Amino acid sequence: MELRCQNCGHRIRLDEKKTGYEFECPSCGVMMVVPRRATIGHEPRPTQKTLKRVFDPIPKPVAYLAGTVIALILTSPFWIYGLRESFSRNPPLISQDTESFTVPPPSTNTVEPLLTAPTSPSTSLDQFHGARLEATRDDVERRFGLRLQNTRGMVPEIYEGSRVGDIEQITAHFYQNVLKEFTVVLRESRTPPDEAERQLMELFGEPVEHNVTETEKSASLLNSGLPVTLGAGKSEGGVAGKLAAFPLQRTLTWTDAVNRVDATVYYSSTNASDVASMVSVHVSAAHWLELNRPQMRSIPPPGATGETTTAATSTTETPTKFFP
């Protein structure tokens, strides 16, 4: 049996009985094992020592570097575009239309401090609890379920609604179908007067007038100090009677060039643990009312003019005499 050395290529003749044994190449000294089923013309595989002698001369850093280079080449489609864009920075293109633009000079103002005093939010004196001045009659009537209290066509038309959310009663005055004045009375609660004042000042800001009345009030509605829009002439069992039952009250007023807000906090005691309170807020377009209210007159109810004319005519006419 003839074999060839895998290291030096030297041809070796062996006896077929020595298959499966290890032998040494007489030319280079490499140890090889003859396979058991080896036939003439088939070359045996290299042994572990042969492979070790082939790869041992390559240093490990060189092998690691070669592997890194191969990995970078394989992943180049993913990172080569980003690398190219980072190095190629094209200047911005300026069109001819921008030549007429003027660049303002740099500001000479000092840098503002990081911590600044909080600014109070802008307040509005034209709305409260969903009711807003200048709203149409249909919108307010649909929102609060208002009922007409006087005759339609009169100036103003007075509407009233009750028990809508936390509102005990709302009274609205419409001039030509536009809301110019309304009063909202909130339901009785356990809110202390100081807390009620704080909530009102969050809505309207600092009041221009602030009065505190801590004297026993008479149960008579004439001395109760209730606004006319609350229906002070009605029975004491309504909202006016509830407000008149509170012995203490605080009034606050806000005004601007257009509107006016008058708020009254009615409360039962100065002790915050057992206090009961109600809040009444009257919002009006004061400037508009001052200019236009003297020029407006209430329109008489329909039919009233006709009845008066008929009565007057009947008293002045004399019956025709057909016989002497």
Backbone as numpy.savetxt, mean C-alpha at the origin, in Angstrom:
# Nx Ny Nz CAx CAy CAz Cx Cy Cz
56.21 -72.11 -28.98 55.34 -70.93 -28.98 56.24 -69.69 -28.98
55.92 -68.74 -29.84 56.72 -67.53 -30.00 55.91 -66.32 -29.55
56.50 -65.49 -28.71 55.88 -64.27 -28.20 56.79 -63.09 -28.45
56.26 -61.88 -28.34 57.03 -60.67 -28.48 56.94 -59.87 -27.18
58.08 -59.32 -26.76 58.12 -58.50 -25.54 57.36 -57.20 -25.77
56.54 -56.86 -24.81 55.76 -55.63 -24.92 56.57 -54.37 -24.67
57.76 -54.54 -24.13 58.58 -53.38 -23.80 59.58 -53.07 -24.91
60.30 -54.08 -25.34 61.35 -53.84 -26.34 61.05 -54.46 -27.69
60.01 -55.30 -27.76 59.65 -55.92 -29.03 60.49 -57.13 -29.39
61.31 -57.61 -28.49 62.15 -58.78 -28.77 61.29 -60.04 -28.83
61.57 -60.90 -29.84 60.80 -62.12 -30.01 61.43 -63.21 -29.13
60.50 -63.93 -28.45 60.93 -64.95 -27.48 60.22 -66.23 -27.82
60.98 -67.32 -27.80 60.40 -68.64 -28.03 60.26 -69.32 -26.68
59.05 -69.85 -26.41 58.78 -70.53 -25.15 58.13 -71.86 -25.42
58.26 -72.70 -24.45 57.60 -73.99 -24.53 56.14 -73.81 -24.16
55.25 -74.52 -24.87 53.82 -74.38 -24.59 53.45 -74.86 -23.19
54.31 -75.67 -22.57 54.02 -76.14 -21.24 54.19 -75.05 -20.20
54.92 -74.00 -20.52 55.17 -72.93 -19.56 54.09 -71.84 -19.56
52.98 -72.12 -20.19 51.91 -71.13 -20.19 51.37 -70.95 -18.78
51.07 -69.69 -18.42 50.58 -69.39 -17.09 51.67 -69.06 -16.11
52.96 -69.14 -16.55 54.08 -68.84 -15.66 54.67 -67.48 -16.02
55.39 -66.89 -15.09 56.05 -65.61 -15.30 57.47 -65.85 -15.82
57.87 -65.04 -16.80 59.22 -65.19 -17.37 59.79 -63.81 -17.59
61.08 -63.75 -17.79 61.81 -62.51 -17.95 62.30 -62.40 -19.38
62.16 -61.16 -19.94 62.64 -60.93 -21.31 64.16 -60.93 -21.28
64.80 -61.74 -22.11 66.26 -61.78 -22.13 66.88 -60.51 -22.66
66.09 -59.64 -23.31 66.68 -58.43 -23.91 66.62 -57.24 -22.94
65.40 -56.98 -22.37 65.26 -55.78 -21.51 65.03 -56.12 -20.05
64.75 -57.38 -19.72 64.59 -57.78 -18.34 63.20 -57.54 -17.77
62.22 -57.24 -18.59 60.85 -57.00 -18.10 60.20 -58.35 -17.83
59.53 -58.43 -16.66 58.86 -59.66 -16.28 57.49 -59.69 -16.91
57.12 -60.80 -17.53 55.83 -60.99 -18.18 55.27 -62.34 -17.79
53.93 -62.46 -17.96 53.24 -63.70 -17.65 52.63 -64.21 -18.93
52.86 -65.46 -19.23 52.30 -66.06 -20.44 50.88 -66.50 -20.14
49.87 -66.02 -20.87 48.48 -66.45 -20.63 48.32 -67.91 -20.91
47.32 -68.48 -20.23 47.12 -69.92 -20.33 46.58 -70.30 -21.70
45.73 -69.46 -22.28 45.15 -69.79 -23.58 45.81 -69.01 -24.70
47.01 -68.59 -24.49 47.69 -67.83 -25.52 48.01 -68.73 -26.70
47.84 -68.27 -27.83 48.15 -69.00 -29.07 49.22 -68.24 -29.81
49.77 -68.92 -30.76 50.83 -68.29 -31.54 50.25 -67.14 -32.33
50.89 -66.02 -32.32 50.43 -64.82 -33.03 49.67 -63.85 -32.13
49.23 -64.25 -30.88 48.55 -63.35 -29.94 49.55 -62.85 -28.91
49.56 -61.51 -28.69 50.50 -60.91 -27.77 49.84 -60.71 -26.42
50.51 -61.06 -25.30 49.92 -60.88 -23.98 49.81 -59.40 -23.61
48.86 -59.12 -22.71 48.67 -57.76 -22.22 49.82 -57.37 -21.31
50.10 -56.04 -21.23 51.20 -55.62 -20.35 50.82 -55.81 -18.89
51.79 -56.15 -18.11 51.58 -56.36 -16.69 51.53 -55.02 -15.95
51.20 -55.06 -14.62 51.12 -53.85 -13.81 52.47 -53.16 -13.73
53.53 -53.94 -13.69 54.84 -53.34 -13.64 55.15 -52.58 -14.92
54.66 -53.14 -16.06 54.89 -52.45 -17.33 54.18 -51.09 -17.34
52.91 -51.08 -16.91 52.17 -49.81 -16.88 52.80 -48.82 -15.89
53.26 -49.32 -14.77 53.88 -48.45 -13.78 55.14 -47.81 -14.33
55.91 -48.55 -15.07 57.13 -48.01 -15.63 56.84 -47.00 -16.73
55.67 -47.14 -17.38 55.32 -46.18 -18.44 54.87 -44.84 -17.85
54.01 -44.86 -16.79 53.40 -43.63 -16.26 54.18 -43.03 -15.10
55.06 -43.77 -14.46 55.82 -43.20 -13.34 56.70 -42.03 -13.72
57.28 -41.99 -14.88 58.13 -40.84 -15.22 57.37 -39.51 -15.32
55.98 -39.50 -15.45 55.22 -38.26 -15.58 54.97 -37.67 -14.19
55.44 -36.48 -13.88 55.21 -35.87 -12.55 53.72 -35.58 -12.32
53.32 -35.63 -11.08 51.90 -35.39 -10.77 51.47 -33.95 -11.07
52.22 -32.90 -10.73 51.78 -31.54 -11.10 51.52 -31.37 -12.58
52.37 -32.02 -13.42 52.16 -31.93 -14.87 50.86 -32.60 -15.26
50.55 -33.73 -14.62 49.30 -34.43 -14.93 48.08 -33.60 -14.51
48.17 -32.96 -13.32 47.06 -32.11 -12.87 46.87 -30.90 -13.79
47.99 -30.30 -14.20 47.90 -29.14 -15.09 47.29 -29.53 -16.43
47.68 -30.69 -16.93 47.12 -31.14 -18.20 45.62 -31.40 -18.08
45.20 -31.96 -16.93 43.76 -32.18 -16.73 42.98 -30.88 -16.63
43.60 -29.88 -15.97 42.93 -28.58 -15.86 42.78 -27.92 -17.22
43.82 -27.99 -18.03 43.75 -27.40 -19.36 42.69 -28.08 -20.20
42.60 -29.38 -20.11 41.59 -30.11 -20.88 40.18 -29.72 -20.42
39.99 -29.55 -19.08 38.66 -29.16 -18.57 38.28 -27.75 -19.02
39.27 -26.83 -19.05 38.98 -25.47 -19.52 38.63 -25.46 -21.00
39.29 -26.27 -21.77 38.99 -26.33 -23.20 37.58 -26.87 -23.44
37.20 -27.87 -22.66 35.86 -28.45 -22.84 34.75 -27.49 -22.41
35.01 -26.66 -21.40 33.97 -25.74 -20.91 34.11 -24.33 -21.49
34.98 -24.15 -22.47 35.18 -22.82 -23.03 33.91 -22.19 -23.63
32.98 -22.92 -24.23 31.77 -22.25 -24.76 30.94 -21.55 -23.69
31.10 -21.90 -22.44 30.29 -21.31 -21.39 30.90 -20.05 -20.79
32.22 -19.91 -20.79 32.83 -18.77 -20.11 33.61 -17.84 -21.02
33.83 -18.24 -22.24 34.66 -17.39 -23.10 33.94 -16.13 -23.52
32.58 -16.18 -23.68 31.84 -14.98 -24.09 31.80 -13.94 -22.97
31.57 -14.38 -21.73 31.58 -13.44 -20.62 32.93 -12.80 -20.42
34.00 -13.57 -20.62 35.35 -13.01 -20.47 35.64 -11.99 -21.56
35.16 -12.26 -22.74 35.41 -11.33 -23.84 34.65 -10.01 -23.65
33.39 -10.08 -23.14 32.62 -8.86 -22.93 33.19 -8.00 -21.81
33.78 -8.64 -20.80 34.34 -7.87 -19.69 35.56 -7.05 -20.11
36.31 -7.52 -21.11 37.50 -6.81 -21.56 37.20 -5.83 -22.70
36.13 -6.09 -23.44 35.80 -5.19 -24.56 34.67 -4.27 -24.14
34.99 -3.06 -23.65 34.02 -2.06 -23.22 33.95 -0.97 -24.29
32.86 -0.97 -25.03 32.70 0.03 -26.08 32.18 1.32 -25.49
32.66 2.47 -25.91 32.14 3.75 -25.40 30.70 3.97 -25.85
29.88 4.70 -25.07 28.49 4.94 -25.47 28.42 5.81 -26.71
27.43 5.51 -27.55 27.22 6.28 -28.77 26.32 7.47 -28.46
26.76 8.66 -28.79 26.02 9.89 -28.55 25.48 10.39 -29.89
24.15 10.48 -29.97 23.54 10.92 -31.21 23.61 12.44 -31.33
23.33 12.93 -32.52 23.37 14.36 -32.77 22.24 15.11 -32.08
21.16 14.41 -31.69 20.04 15.08 -31.03 20.39 15.59 -29.65
21.41 15.01 -29.04 21.76 15.39 -27.67 22.68 16.60 -27.60
23.07 17.14 -28.73 23.97 18.29 -28.69 23.29 19.53 -28.12
21.95 19.62 -28.28 21.23 20.80 -27.79 20.95 20.73 -26.30
21.20 19.60 -25.66 20.95 19.46 -24.23 22.05 20.14 -23.44
21.65 20.82 -22.40 22.62 21.49 -21.52 22.70 20.74 -20.20
23.90 20.53 -19.75 24.12 19.82 -18.50 24.17 20.84 -17.38
23.32 20.71 -16.34 23.35 21.68 -15.25 24.65 21.59 -14.48
25.09 22.68 -13.89 26.33 22.65 -13.11 26.15 21.81 -11.87
27.21 21.28 -11.35 27.10 20.46 -10.12 26.57 21.28 -8.96
25.76 20.62 -8.16 25.14 21.30 -7.03 26.16 21.60 -5.95
26.01 22.79 -5.37 26.92 23.21 -4.29 26.30 23.05 -2.91
25.08 22.44 -2.86 24.43 22.26 -1.58 25.18 21.25 -0.73
25.10 21.42 0.54 25.73 20.49 1.46 24.96 19.19 1.50
25.64 18.14 1.87 25.01 16.82 1.96 24.06 16.80 3.14
22.84 16.33 2.89 21.84 16.26 3.97 22.22 15.18 4.96
21.94 15.39 6.21 22.25 14.34 7.21 21.38 13.12 7.00
21.91 11.99 7.43 21.16 10.75 7.29 19.93 10.72 8.17
20.02 11.27 9.36 18.90 11.28 10.29 18.26 12.66 10.27
17.05 12.73 9.73 16.32 13.99 9.67 15.07 13.89 10.50
14.58 15.04 10.91 13.36 15.06 11.73 12.18 14.63 10.89
11.29 13.79 11.41 10.13 13.33 10.64 9.21 14.50 10.33
8.74 14.53 9.10 7.81 15.57 8.67 6.38 15.08 8.83
5.51 15.95 9.28 4.12 15.59 9.48 3.42 15.45 8.14
2.58 14.43 7.95 1.89 14.25 6.69 0.88 15.37 6.45
0.65 15.61 5.17 -0.30 16.65 4.81 -1.71 16.22 5.23
-2.45 17.17 5.80 -3.79 16.89 6.27 -4.80 17.51 5.32
-6.02 16.97 5.37 -7.10 17.46 4.53 -8.31 17.70 5.41
-8.94 18.85 5.23 -10.10 19.24 6.04 -11.39 19.10 5.27
-11.47 18.16 4.35 -12.67 18.01 3.54 -13.30 16.63 3.62
-12.82 15.77 4.52 -13.39 14.43 4.59 -13.26 13.87 5.99
-14.16 12.90 6.28 -14.12 12.21 7.57 -14.97 10.95 7.46
-14.37 9.82 7.77 -15.04 8.51 7.81 -15.80 8.22 6.51
-15.15 8.47 5.39 -15.73 8.12 4.10 -16.60 9.18 3.48
-16.98 10.22 4.20 -17.76 11.33 3.65 -16.80 12.43 3.23
-17.01 12.97 2.03 -16.12 13.98 1.49 -16.93 15.13 0.90
-16.47 16.34 1.17 -17.11 17.51 0.57 -16.97 17.46 -0.94
-17.91 18.11 -1.64 -17.97 18.17 -3.10 -18.41 16.85 -3.72
-18.79 15.86 -2.91 -19.32 14.61 -3.46 -20.76 14.83 -3.92
-21.19 14.04 -4.89 -22.54 14.15 -5.39 -23.53 13.49 -4.43
-24.78 13.90 -4.54 -25.79 13.36 -3.65 -26.00 11.87 -3.87
-25.96 11.42 -5.12 -26.18 10.00 -5.40 -25.10 9.14 -4.76
-23.84 9.58 -4.83 -22.76 8.79 -4.26 -22.89 8.68 -2.74
-23.16 9.80 -2.07 -23.26 9.78 -0.61 -24.52 9.04 -0.18
-25.61 9.22 -0.91 -26.86 8.55 -0.53 -26.73 7.04 -0.66
-26.03 6.58 -1.71 -25.85 5.14 -1.89 -24.88 4.56 -0.86
-23.88 5.32 -0.47 -22.87 4.81 0.47 -23.41 4.70 1.88
-24.20 5.68 2.32 -24.64 5.73 3.71 -26.14 5.46 3.88
-26.86 5.20 2.80 -28.28 4.93 2.92 -29.06 6.10 3.50
-28.87 7.29 2.93 -29.47 8.50 3.48 -30.97 8.55 3.20
-31.67 9.29 4.06 -33.11 9.52 3.91 -33.35 11.03 3.94
-34.20 11.50 3.05 -34.50 12.93 2.96 -35.30 13.37 4.18
-34.87 14.48 4.81 -35.52 14.97 6.01 -36.41 16.19 5.74
-36.19 16.90 4.66 -37.07 18.02 4.32 -37.65 17.77 2.94
-38.07 18.80 2.26 -38.71 18.66 0.97 -37.67 18.72 -0.13
-37.80 17.80 -1.10 -36.86 17.81 -2.23 -36.99 19.12 -3.01
-35.88 19.69 -3.36 -35.85 20.97 -4.05 -35.52 22.14 -3.15
-35.59 21.93 -1.85 -35.22 23.01 -0.93 -33.71 23.19 -0.91
-33.28 24.36 -0.50 -31.85 24.67 -0.43 -31.52 25.05 1.01
-30.76 24.20 1.72 -30.20 22.92 1.23 -31.19 21.77 1.41
-30.90 20.68 0.72 -31.61 19.42 0.96 -30.89 18.68 2.08
-31.61 18.33 3.12 -31.01 17.71 4.30 -31.34 16.23 4.29
-30.29 15.40 4.36 -30.43 13.95 4.40 -29.81 13.44 5.69
-30.29 12.27 6.10 -29.81 11.70 7.36 -29.69 10.19 7.21
-28.64 9.64 7.79 -28.42 8.20 7.82 -27.98 7.78 9.21
-28.18 6.52 9.55 -27.85 6.06 10.90 -27.31 4.64 10.86
-26.41 4.37 11.84 -25.86 3.04 12.08 -25.25 2.44 10.80
-24.22 3.11 10.32 -23.45 2.64 9.17 -22.02 2.40 9.65
-21.66 1.13 9.86 -20.34 0.83 10.40 -20.24 1.33 11.84
-19.22 2.14 12.13 -19.06 2.72 13.46 -19.67 4.12 13.55
-20.48 4.48 12.57 -21.16 5.77 12.58 -22.55 5.60 13.19
-22.83 6.39 14.22 -24.15 6.37 14.84 -25.15 7.16 14.01
-24.73 8.32 13.50 -25.62 9.14 12.70 -24.79 10.06 11.81
-25.27 10.27 10.59 -24.65 11.21 9.67 -25.75 12.10 9.11
-25.50 13.39 9.11 -26.43 14.38 8.57 -25.70 15.15 7.49
-26.27 15.18 6.27 -25.62 15.79 5.12 -26.49 16.89 4.54
-25.87 18.00 4.17 -26.53 19.13 3.54 -26.03 19.25 2.10
-26.95 19.19 1.16 -26.61 19.25 -0.26 -27.12 20.57 -0.84
-26.24 21.22 -1.58 -26.59 22.43 -2.31 -26.43 22.12 -3.80
-27.55 22.09 -4.51 -27.56 21.75 -5.92 -26.89 20.39 -6.15
-27.32 19.42 -5.33 -26.86 18.02 -5.42 -25.37 17.85 -5.12
-24.75 18.81 -4.45 -23.33 18.71 -4.07 -23.23 18.86 -2.56
-22.45 17.96 -1.94 -22.29 17.97 -0.49 -21.38 19.13 -0.08
-21.92 20.05 0.71 -21.16 21.20 1.18 -21.02 21.22 2.70
-21.72 20.34 3.40 -21.69 20.38 4.86 -22.22 19.05 5.38
-21.54 18.46 6.36 -22.03 17.23 6.94 -21.51 17.09 8.37
-22.26 16.32 9.16 -21.90 16.03 10.55 -21.94 14.53 10.77
-20.90 13.99 11.38 -20.79 12.56 11.66 -20.66 12.38 13.16
-21.53 11.54 13.74 -21.47 11.19 15.16 -21.09 9.72 15.25
-19.97 9.44 15.89 -19.51 8.07 16.05 -20.22 7.39 17.22
-20.25 6.09 17.19 -20.92 5.32 18.23 -20.18 5.44 19.56
-20.89 5.16 20.62 -20.31 5.23 21.96 -19.25 4.14 22.10
-18.12 4.51 22.71 -17.02 3.58 22.90 -16.35 3.85 24.24
-15.35 3.02 24.54 -14.58 3.18 25.78 -13.27 3.92 25.54
-13.24 4.73 24.52 -12.02 5.46 24.18 -11.85 6.66 25.11
-10.71 6.81 25.79 -10.48 8.00 26.63 -10.44 9.26 25.77
-10.74 10.41 26.35 -10.74 11.64 25.55 -9.37 11.98 24.97
-8.30 11.67 25.71 -6.96 11.95 25.17 -6.69 11.14 23.91
-7.11 9.88 23.91 -6.91 9.05 22.73 -7.77 9.53 21.58
-9.00 9.95 21.86 -9.86 10.49 20.80 -9.26 11.75 20.19
-8.69 12.62 21.04 -8.03 13.82 20.53 -6.82 13.46 19.67
-6.07 12.47 20.09 -4.89 12.07 19.33 -5.30 11.56 17.94
-6.36 10.76 17.88 -6.82 10.25 16.59 -7.30 11.38 15.68
-7.97 12.38 16.26 -8.43 13.50 15.46 -7.27 14.34 14.94
-6.24 14.54 15.77 -5.09 15.32 15.34 -4.26 14.58 14.30
-4.31 13.25 14.31 -3.64 12.51 13.24 -4.33 12.75 11.90
-5.64 13.00 11.92 -6.38 13.24 10.68 -6.29 14.69 10.22
-6.39 15.65 11.16 -6.51 17.05 10.79 -5.33 17.91 11.22
-4.38 17.38 11.97 -3.25 18.17 12.42 -3.53 18.89 13.74
-2.71 19.88 14.03 -2.88 20.65 15.25 -4.07 21.58 15.13
-4.98 21.59 16.11 -6.16 22.46 16.01 -5.79 23.92 16.26
-6.60 24.80 15.67 -6.40 26.24 15.91 -7.11 26.67 17.19
-8.10 25.92 17.62 -8.81 26.19 18.86 -9.01 24.89 19.62
-8.86 24.96 20.95 -9.00 23.77 21.80 -9.60 24.20 23.12
-10.82 23.78 23.38 -11.52 24.16 24.61 -11.95 22.90 25.35
-11.88 22.97 26.68 -12.29 21.85 27.55 -13.36 22.36 28.49
-14.50 21.65 28.50 -15.61 21.98 29.40 -15.82 20.82 30.34
-15.61 21.04 31.63 -15.73 19.98 32.62 -16.73 20.38 33.70
-17.85 20.94 33.28 -18.92 21.29 34.21 -20.16 20.49 33.87
-21.00 20.27 34.88 -22.22 19.51 34.67 -23.14 20.29 33.73
-23.62 19.58 32.70 -24.50 20.21 31.73 -25.94 19.89 32.05
-26.79 20.82 31.70 -28.22 20.62 31.91 -28.75 19.62 30.89
-29.74 18.90 31.29 -30.34 17.92 30.38 -31.16 18.57 29.31
-31.45 19.85 29.45 -32.26 20.54 28.45 -31.47 20.68 27.17
-32.10 20.46 26.05 -31.43 20.56 24.77 -31.08 21.99 24.42
-31.76 22.95 25.04 -31.44 24.34 24.75 -30.08 24.71 25.29
-29.66 24.07 26.38 -28.37 24.35 26.99 -27.32 23.30 26.69
-27.62 22.38 25.78 -26.69 21.29 25.52 -25.55 21.69 24.61
-25.70 22.79 23.86 -24.63 23.23 22.98 -24.48 22.38 21.74
-25.50 21.62 21.35 -25.41 20.75 20.19 -25.54 21.57 18.92
-24.85 21.19 17.86 -25.00 21.91 16.60 -26.38 21.68 16.01
-26.80 22.61 15.18 -28.14 22.53 14.60 -28.27 21.32 13.70
-27.17 20.90 13.07 -27.25 19.79 12.13 -27.54 18.47 12.81
-27.41 18.39 14.12 -27.71 17.15 14.82 -29.19 17.02 15.14
-29.98 17.99 14.83 -31.39 17.92 15.14 -31.65 18.13 16.61
-31.20 19.26 17.16 -31.33 19.51 18.59 -32.77 19.73 19.00
-33.64 19.99 18.05 -35.03 20.18 18.42 -35.82 18.90 18.52
-35.17 17.75 18.26 -35.88 16.47 18.31 -35.94 15.98 19.75
-36.55 14.83 19.90 -36.72 14.27 21.25 -35.37 13.88 21.81
-35.32 13.84 23.14 -34.05 13.54 23.81 -33.70 12.06 23.73
-34.58 11.22 23.17 -34.25 9.81 23.08 -33.34 9.48 21.93
-33.06 10.44 21.00 -32.20 10.18 19.85 -30.75 10.43 20.16
-30.00 10.73 19.08 -28.57 10.98 19.23 -28.32 12.21 20.08
-29.15 13.25 19.90 -28.97 14.46 20.69 -29.13 14.18 22.18
-30.05 13.32 22.53 -30.21 12.97 23.93 -29.03 12.21 24.48
-28.42 11.34 23.66 -27.23 10.61 24.12 -26.08 11.57 24.38
-25.89 12.53 23.47 -24.79 13.46 23.64 -25.02 14.39 24.83
-26.30 14.78 25.05 -26.59 15.67 26.16 -26.38 14.99 27.51
-26.36 13.67 27.54 -26.19 12.96 28.80 -24.75 12.95 29.29
-23.79 13.30 28.42 -22.39 13.31 28.83 -22.10 14.62 29.56
-21.55 14.57 30.76 -21.30 15.80 31.52 -20.06 16.58 31.08
-19.13 15.92 30.37 -17.87 16.56 30.02 -17.71 16.57 28.50
-17.01 17.56 28.01 -16.77 17.63 26.57 -15.53 18.47 26.28
-14.95 18.19 25.13 -13.81 18.94 24.61 -14.10 19.28 23.16
-13.83 20.52 22.79 -14.07 20.98 21.43 -12.75 21.35 20.78
-12.61 20.98 19.52 -11.42 21.28 18.74 -11.87 21.84 17.39
-11.11 22.79 16.86 -11.48 23.45 15.61 -10.25 23.53 14.72
-10.47 23.19 13.42 -9.44 23.32 12.39 -10.01 24.16 11.26
-9.25 25.07 10.73 -9.70 25.90 9.61 -8.56 26.09 8.64
-8.93 26.31 7.38 -7.98 26.76 6.36 -8.70 27.78 5.49
-8.15 28.06 4.35 -8.73 29.10 3.50 -10.04 28.67 2.87
-10.38 27.36 2.92 -11.56 26.86 2.22 -12.55 26.20 3.17
-12.07 25.32 4.04 -12.95 24.47 4.84 -12.76 24.72 6.33
-13.68 24.14 7.10 -13.63 24.25 8.56 -14.11 22.92 9.15
-13.46 22.50 10.22 -13.81 21.27 10.92 -13.99 21.61 12.39
-15.15 21.26 12.95 -15.43 21.41 14.37 -15.71 20.02 14.95
-14.89 19.61 15.91 -15.02 18.30 16.53 -15.30 18.47 18.01
-16.18 17.64 18.53 -16.52 17.66 19.96 -16.40 16.24 20.50
-15.64 16.09 21.57 -15.47 14.80 22.24 -16.32 14.84 23.51
-17.36 14.03 23.57 -18.23 13.93 24.74 -17.77 12.71 25.55
-17.55 12.89 26.86 -17.11 11.77 27.68 -17.73 11.90 29.08
-17.75 10.77 29.75 -18.48 10.67 31.02 -17.62 10.88 32.24
-16.30 10.62 32.14 -15.47 10.68 33.34 -14.03 10.94 32.93
-13.26 11.48 33.87 -11.83 11.67 33.65 -11.03 10.42 33.98
-11.67 9.42 34.55 -11.01 8.17 34.87 -11.02 7.29 33.62
-9.83 6.94 33.12 -9.73 6.19 31.87 -10.25 4.77 31.99
-10.38 4.23 33.21 -10.80 2.83 33.36 -12.30 2.64 33.12
-13.13 3.62 33.44 -14.57 3.46 33.28 -15.17 4.60 32.46
-14.41 5.14 31.51 -14.89 6.26 30.72 -15.71 5.74 29.53
-16.72 6.50 29.13 -17.50 6.26 27.92 -17.50 7.56 27.13
-17.36 7.47 25.81 -17.23 8.68 25.02 -17.90 8.51 23.67
-18.25 9.67 23.09 -18.76 9.76 21.73 -18.12 10.98 21.07
-17.94 10.90 19.77 -17.26 11.96 19.02 -18.20 12.46 17.93
-18.32 13.78 17.85 -19.11 14.43 16.81 -18.19 15.34 16.01
-18.21 15.19 14.66 -17.34 15.96 13.78 -18.21 16.64 12.73
-18.07 17.95 12.65 -18.83 18.75 11.68 -17.85 19.34 10.67
-18.01 18.97 9.38 -17.13 19.41 8.30 -17.95 20.27 7.35
-17.42 21.44 6.99 -18.18 22.35 6.13 -17.24 23.09 5.20
-17.75 23.42 4.01 -17.04 24.29 3.08 -17.33 25.73 3.49
-16.65 26.19 4.52 -17.00 27.44 5.18 -16.90 28.63 4.23
-15.86 28.68 3.41 -15.70 29.83 2.52 -16.82 29.87 1.49
-17.16 28.71 0.91 -18.23 28.68 -0.09 -19.57 29.04 0.54
-19.85 28.53 1.73 -21.11 28.82 2.40 -21.21 30.30 2.75
-20.11 30.89 3.14 -20.14 32.30 3.50 -20.46 33.17 2.28
-20.00 32.76 1.11 -20.23 33.55 -0.09 -21.59 33.31 -0.72
-22.11 32.08 -0.61 -23.30 31.72 -1.37 -24.56 31.56 -0.54
-24.44 31.30 0.75 -25.64 31.05 1.54 -26.57 32.27 1.61
-26.08 33.51 1.73 -27.03 34.64 1.75 -27.82 34.81 0.46
-27.28 34.29 -0.66 -27.96 34.46 -1.93 -29.00 33.38 -2.19
-29.01 32.33 -1.36 -29.93 31.21 -1.58 -31.12 31.34 -0.67
-32.26 30.97 -1.20 -33.50 30.97 -0.44 -34.15 29.60 -0.60
-34.82 29.19 0.44 -35.48 27.89 0.38 -36.63 27.95 -0.60
-36.69 26.93 -1.44 -37.78 26.84 -2.40 -38.97 26.24 -1.69
-40.16 26.84 -1.77 -41.32 26.28 -1.08 -41.69 24.93 -1.65
-42.33 24.09 -0.83 -42.72 22.76 -1.30 -43.62 22.85 -2.51
-43.56 21.82 -3.39 -44.43 21.83 -4.57 -45.89 21.88 -4.17
-46.66 22.74 -4.84 -48.08 22.84 -4.56 -48.42 23.91 -3.57
-47.44 24.35 -2.78 -47.74 25.35 -1.77 -48.09 26.68 -2.42
-47.36 27.02 -3.49 -47.64 28.28 -4.18 -48.99 28.26 -4.83
-49.38 27.15 -5.43 -50.68 27.03 -6.09 -51.81 27.14 -5.11
-51.67 26.51 -3.92 -52.73 26.56 -2.93 -52.91 27.97 -2.41
-51.80 28.67 -2.19 -51.90 30.04 -1.68 -52.56 30.95 -2.70
-52.20 30.79 -3.97 -52.78 31.61 -5.01 -54.27 31.37 -5.14
-54.66 30.09 -5.05 -56.07 29.77 -5.17 -56.86 30.37 -4.02
-56.29 30.30 -2.83 -56.99 30.85 -1.67 -57.11 32.35 -1.79
-56.05 32.98 -2.27 -56.09 34.43 -2.39 -57.08 34.86 -3.46
-57.15 34.10 -4.54 -58.06 34.45 -5.61 -59.51 34.31 -5.16
-59.76 33.25 -4.37 -61.13 33.03 -3.92 -61.60 34.11 -2.97
-60.68 34.71 -2.25 -61.10 35.76 -1.30 -61.28 37.10 -1.98
-60.57 37.32 -3.08 -60.66 38.62 -3.73 -61.78 38.69 -4.77
-62.07 37.55 -5.41 -63.11 37.58 -6.43 -64.49 37.71 -5.79
-65.34 38.47 -6.48 -66.74 38.63 -6.03 -67.65 37.83 -6.94
-68.66 37.18 -6.41 -69.54 36.36 -7.25 -70.36 37.23 -8.21
-70.59 36.71 -9.39 -71.37 37.41 -10.39 -72.86 37.28 -10.06
-73.54 38.43 -10.09 -74.99 38.43 -9.79 -75.77 38.44 -11.10
-76.60 37.41 -11.24 -77.42 37.31 -12.44 -78.79 37.96 -12.24
-79.20 38.09 -10.98 -80.49 38.73 -10.70 -80.26 39.87 -9.71
-81.05 40.89 -9.85 -80.93 41.98 -8.86 -81.39 41.58 -7.51
